């Protein structure tokens, strides 16, 4: 039996139950990991609340991201061995001292990447990689708008987009977060609660607007985000921190300038093993070189998962949050 945080019924943070659970020996194609750290992400709150249905039903162990040491290997696993340091993104099961994982979802960590860094960046950093390098390939000179620029994904995205030569515009909810976003590569910061962010984007870009908007906020920033995009530009909705975007008349994309809109997920972009490794290795490269730093700004004991979720949902966090077993 190992310590874990399970959800027996969907709801608020109080449904996260700290308890002992059994972990079996790894089966064919599986590995067993002793987690050293687990990431806390908005997607965890979506599964907990029932916004996203659990793929394994109820109860389930929460958490989608972590890093640890391989302590057992199942039949048929050849490229990962006991003692390897690995990071992973996998639907559910990360909020636990130990867990089973499909071996083809684990990525070996370079020596320069710590467990805590990995737990703070596997989901968020790999998300930023595909958003900036594949969904819309950011080019030097692009105007890029990043909502929630001081959040876990936001701080990584600001640094990476800046490194790629973009003019980085970020929206944040407070002056403290504005300073943090600026320190992490945002050239311009908009306090979206106090300012009309679409009007400010127009002003900042001299009327040229943005080639792309990266929006992990959702309901609160839509459809105003579309007014920040130049004709033939792209709206990338990758999260719903303020609630999901309601169904809308697709003709709005025509009237706003023949825009493209997409709702990508890491699971799709990293579905193939080779794509998973390519995304992870690109991330590891920029982190190891110091181009992108992973700010792990909140650390909680595993038993305090409820507090971690409350802090995340009330916008009291910046950068990455992790749980330590």
C-alpha positions as CSV (number, residue, x, y, z in Angstrom):
1,X,0.0,0.0,0.0
2,X,1.2,3.5,-0.9
3,X,0.0,7.0,-0.1
4,X,-2.1,8.6,-2.9
5,X,-4.8,11.2,-3.5
6,X,-8.0,9.6,-4.9
7,X,-11.3,11.0,-6.1
8,X,-14.4,8.8,-5.2
9,X,-16.9,11.3,-6.4
10,X,-16.5,14.4,-8.6
11,X,-16.8,17.9,-7.1
12,X,-14.7,20.6,-5.4
13,X,-11.2,20.3,-3.9
14,X,-12.7,18.6,-0.8
15,X,-13.3,15.4,-2.8
16,X,-9.5,14.8,-3.0
17,X,-9.0,12.1,-0.5
18,X,-5.5,11.2,0.9
19,X,-5.4,7.5,1.6
20,X,-3.4,4.3,1.1
21,X,-3.9,2.4,-2.2
22,X,-2.5,-0.9,-3.5
23,X,0.0,-0.8,-6.5
24,X,0.3,-4.1,-8.4
25,X,3.5,-5.4,-10.0
26,X,4.0,-4.0,-13.6
27,X,2.3,-6.0,-16.3
28,X,3.4,-6.4,-20.0
29,X,4.6,-3.1,-21.3
30,X,4.4,-1.4,-17.9
31,X,6.9,0.1,-15.5
32,X,6.5,0.9,-11.8
33,X,7.7,4.3,-10.7
34,X,8.5,5.8,-7.3
35,X,7.4,9.3,-7.7
36,X,9.7,12.1,-6.5
37,X,7.4,14.9,-7.5
38,X,4.0,15.3,-9.2
39,X,2.8,18.3,-11.1
40,X,-0.4,20.2,-10.4
41,X,-2.3,21.4,-13.4
42,X,-5.7,22.9,-14.4
43,X,-6.5,19.7,-16.2
44,X,-6.4,17.9,-12.8
45,X,-9.2,20.2,-11.7
46,X,-11.2,19.3,-14.8
47,X,-11.1,15.6,-14.0
48,X,-11.8,16.2,-10.3
49,X,-14.8,18.3,-11.0
50,X,-16.2,16.0,-13.7
51,X,-15.8,18.6,-16.6
52,X,-13.6,15.9,-18.2
53,X,-14.8,12.3,-17.7
54,X,-12.3,10.0,-16.0
55,X,-11.1,7.4,-18.5
56,X,-11.0,4.8,-15.8
57,X,-14.2,5.6,-14.0
58,X,-14.5,6.2,-10.2
59,X,-12.5,6.1,-8.0
60,X,-9.3,7.3,-9.6
61,X,-6.0,8.6,-8.4
62,X,-5.7,12.2,-9.5
63,X,-2.8,13.9,-11.4
64,X,-1.5,13.9,-15.0
65,X,2.2,14.7,-14.6
66,X,5.2,13.5,-12.6
67,X,8.8,12.4,-12.4
68,X,10.5,9.6,-10.5
69,X,12.7,6.5,-10.4
70,X,11.8,3.2,-12.1
71,X,11.7,0.5,-9.4
72,X,10.2,-2.4,-11.5
73,X,9.8,-3.3,-15.2
74,X,7.2,-5.5,-16.7
75,X,7.6,-8.1,-19.4
76,X,8.4,-6.8,-22.9
77,X,10.0,-3.5,-21.8
78,X,13.4,-3.2,-23.2
79,X,14.4,0.5,-23.5
80,X,13.7,1.4,-19.8
81,X,15.4,-0.3,-16.9
82,X,15.2,-0.3,-13.1
83,X,17.0,2.8,-11.7
84,X,16.2,5.1,-14.7
85,X,15.1,8.6,-14.0
86,X,11.9,9.4,-16.0
87,X,9.3,12.0,-16.4
88,X,5.8,11.5,-17.8
89,X,2.5,12.9,-18.8
90,X,-0.3,10.3,-18.6
91,X,-4.0,10.5,-17.9
92,X,-4.5,10.1,-14.1
93,X,-2.5,8.4,-11.4
94,X,0.3,10.9,-10.7
95,X,-0.7,12.0,-7.1
96,X,0.8,8.9,-5.5
97,X,4.0,7.8,-3.9
98,X,4.3,5.0,-6.5
99,X,2.4,4.2,-9.7
100,X,2.2,2.0,-12.8
101,X,2.7,3.6,-16.2
102,X,2.8,2.4,-19.8
103,X,6.6,2.3,-20.6
104,X,6.0,4.0,-23.9
105,X,4.7,7.1,-22.1
106,X,7.9,7.6,-20.0
107,X,10.7,9.8,-21.1
108,X,14.2,9.4,-19.7
109,X,15.4,12.6,-17.9
110,X,18.8,14.1,-18.8
111,X,21.2,14.5,-15.8
112,X,20.8,18.3,-15.9
113,X,17.0,18.0,-15.3
114,X,15.9,17.5,-11.7
115,X,12.8,15.5,-10.6
116,X,11.2,18.7,-9.4
117,X,11.9,20.6,-12.6
118,X,10.5,17.6,-14.6
119,X,7.3,17.4,-12.5
120,X,6.8,21.2,-13.1
121,X,7.3,21.0,-16.8
122,X,6.5,17.7,-18.5
123,X,2.8,18.7,-19.2
124,X,3.3,22.5,-19.2
125,X,6.6,22.6,-21.1
126,X,5.7,20.0,-23.6
127,X,2.4,21.9,-24.2
128,X,4.4,25.1,-24.9
129,X,6.6,23.2,-27.2
130,X,3.9,22.0,-29.5
131,X,1.9,25.2,-29.3
132,X,4.9,27.4,-30.3
133,X,6.7,25.0,-32.7
134,X,3.8,23.1,-34.3
135,X,0.3,24.4,-33.8
136,X,1.5,27.9,-34.9
137,X,5.2,28.0,-35.6
138,X,6.3,31.3,-34.0
139,X,8.7,33.3,-36.2
140,X,11.0,36.2,-35.4
141,X,9.1,39.4,-35.5
142,X,5.6,37.9,-34.8
143,X,3.3,39.6,-32.4
144,X,2.2,36.9,-30.0
145,X,-0.5,37.3,-27.3
146,X,-0.3,34.9,-24.3
147,X,-3.1,34.9,-21.8
148,X,-2.4,34.1,-18.1
149,X,1.2,35.0,-18.8
150,X,2.2,34.5,-15.2
151,X,0.8,31.0,-14.9
152,X,2.5,27.7,-15.3
153,X,2.3,27.5,-19.0
154,X,2.4,31.3,-19.4
155,X,5.8,31.8,-17.9
156,X,7.4,29.1,-20.0
157,X,5.6,30.3,-23.1
158,X,6.8,33.9,-22.6
159,X,10.4,32.8,-22.2
160,X,10.3,30.5,-25.2
161,X,8.4,32.9,-27.5
162,X,10.9,35.7,-26.6
163,X,13.8,33.3,-27.4
164,X,12.2,32.7,-30.8
165,X,12.3,36.4,-31.5
166,X,8.6,37.3,-31.1
167,X,7.2,40.5,-29.7
168,X,5.5,38.9,-26.6
169,X,2.4,40.5,-25.1
170,X,1.0,38.9,-22.0
171,X,-2.2,39.4,-20.0
172,X,-2.2,39.0,-16.2
173,X,-4.5,39.6,-13.3
174,X,-2.3,41.7,-10.9
175,X,0.7,44.0,-10.8
176,X,2.8,41.4,-9.1
177,X,2.0,38.9,-11.9
178,X,2.8,41.6,-14.4
179,X,6.3,42.0,-13.0
180,X,6.8,38.2,-13.0
181,X,5.7,38.0,-16.7
182,X,8.1,40.8,-17.6
183,X,11.0,39.0,-15.8
184,X,10.2,35.9,-17.9
185,X,10.3,37.4,-21.3
186,X,7.0,39.4,-21.9
187,X,7.8,42.7,-23.6
188,X,4.3,44.1,-22.9
189,X,1.9,43.2,-20.1
190,X,-1.8,44.0,-19.9
191,X,-3.8,44.0,-16.7
192,X,-6.9,42.4,-18.2
193,X,-9.1,43.2,-15.2
194,X,-8.4,46.9,-15.5
195,X,-7.8,47.4,-19.2
196,X,-9.6,46.5,-22.5
197,X,-6.9,44.0,-23.6
198,X,-8.0,44.0,-27.2
199,X,-7.7,47.8,-27.4
200,X,-4.3,47.6,-25.7
201,X,-3.1,44.9,-28.2
202,X,-4.1,47.2,-31.1
203,X,-2.2,50.1,-29.5
204,X,0.9,48.0,-28.7
205,X,1.1,46.6,-32.2
206,X,0.4,49.9,-33.9
207,X,-2.8,48.4,-35.4
208,X,-1.1,45.4,-36.9
209,X,-2.5,43.0,-34.2
210,X,-1.2,39.5,-33.6
211,X,-0.4,36.5,-35.8
212,X,-1.5,34.2,-33.0
213,X,-3.3,34.3,-29.6
214,X,-2.6,31.5,-27.1
215,X,-5.6,31.2,-24.7
216,X,-5.7,28.9,-21.8
217,X,-8.3,31.0,-20.0
218,X,-11.4,30.3,-22.1
219,X,-14.7,31.8,-21.3
220,X,-13.5,35.1,-19.8
221,X,-11.3,36.0,-22.7
222,X,-13.5,34.9,-25.6
223,X,-14.6,36.3,-28.1
224,X,-12.4,39.4,-27.3
225,X,-9.3,37.4,-28.2
226,X,-10.4,37.3,-31.8
227,X,-10.2,41.1,-31.9
228,X,-6.5,40.8,-31.2
229,X,-5.7,38.7,-34.3
230,X,-4.8,40.0,-37.7
231,X,-6.5,38.6,-40.9
232,X,-5.6,34.9,-41.5
233,X,-4.2,34.7,-38.0
234,X,-4.7,31.9,-35.5
235,X,-6.7,31.6,-32.3
236,X,-5.3,28.7,-30.2
237,X,-7.6,27.7,-27.3
238,X,-5.7,25.1,-25.1
239,X,-7.4,25.5,-21.7
240,X,-10.5,26.6,-19.9
241,X,-9.3,28.1,-16.6
242,X,-12.3,30.4,-16.4
243,X,-14.7,27.9,-17.8
244,X,-15.2,26.4,-21.3
245,X,-15.9,28.6,-24.4
246,X,-19.6,28.1,-25.4
247,X,-20.5,27.0,-28.8
248,X,-20.3,29.9,-31.2
249,X,-21.3,30.8,-34.8
250,X,-18.4,29.8,-36.9
251,X,-19.1,32.8,-39.2
252,X,-17.5,35.0,-36.6
253,X,-14.2,33.8,-37.8
254,X,-15.0,35.1,-41.3
255,X,-16.1,38.5,-40.0
256,X,-13.0,38.9,-37.9
257,X,-10.7,38.3,-40.9
258,X,-10.8,34.7,-42.1
259,X,-9.3,33.5,-38.9
260,X,-8.2,30.0,-38.0
261,X,-9.2,28.5,-34.6
262,X,-8.0,25.3,-33.0
263,X,-8.4,23.4,-29.8
264,X,-5.3,21.2,-29.6
265,X,-4.2,18.8,-26.8
266,X,-0.8,17.4,-25.9
267,X,-2.3,13.8,-26.1
268,X,-2.9,14.2,-29.8
269,X,0.4,15.9,-30.6
270,X,2.3,13.3,-28.6
271,X,0.2,10.2,-29.4
272,X,3.1,8.6,-31.3
273,X,6.2,7.6,-29.3
274,X,8.5,9.4,-31.7
275,X,6.5,12.6,-31.4
276,X,6.5,12.4,-27.6
277,X,10.3,12.0,-27.6
278,X,10.8,14.9,-30.1
279,X,8.7,17.2,-28.0
280,X,10.4,16.2,-24.7
281,X,13.9,16.4,-26.2
282,X,13.3,19.9,-27.6
283,X,12.0,21.0,-24.2
284,X,15.0,19.4,-22.4
285,X,17.4,21.1,-24.7
286,X,16.1,24.7,-24.1
287,X,15.9,24.0,-20.3
288,X,19.4,22.5,-20.1
289,X,20.8,25.4,-22.0
290,X,19.2,27.9,-19.7
291,X,17.1,29.4,-22.5
292,X,13.9,28.5,-20.6
293,X,13.8,28.3,-16.8
294,X,11.1,26.3,-15.0
295,X,9.8,28.3,-12.1
296,X,8.5,25.9,-9.5
297,X,7.0,28.5,-7.2
298,X,4.7,26.3,-5.0
299,X,5.5,23.1,-3.3
300,X,3.1,21.1,-1.2
301,X,3.2,17.8,0.6
302,X,1.1,15.2,-1.2
303,X,-1.5,15.2,1.7
304,X,-2.2,18.9,0.9
305,X,-3.5,18.3,-2.6
306,X,-6.8,20.0,-1.6
307,X,-4.9,23.3,-0.8
308,X,-2.9,23.0,-4.0
309,X,-6.2,22.9,-6.0
310,X,-7.7,25.7,-4.1
311,X,-4.7,27.9,-4.6
312,X,-4.6,27.1,-8.3
313,X,-8.3,27.8,-8.9
314,X,-8.3,31.0,-6.9
315,X,-5.4,32.4,-9.1
316,X,-3.1,32.5,-6.0
317,X,-0.3,30.6,-7.8
318,X,2.4,31.6,-10.3
319,X,4.6,29.3,-12.4
320,X,4.5,25.6,-11.6
321,X,3.1,23.9,-8.5
322,X,4.2,20.4,-7.4
323,X,3.3,17.8,-4.8
324,X,6.0,16.0,-2.9
325,X,5.2,12.5,-1.6
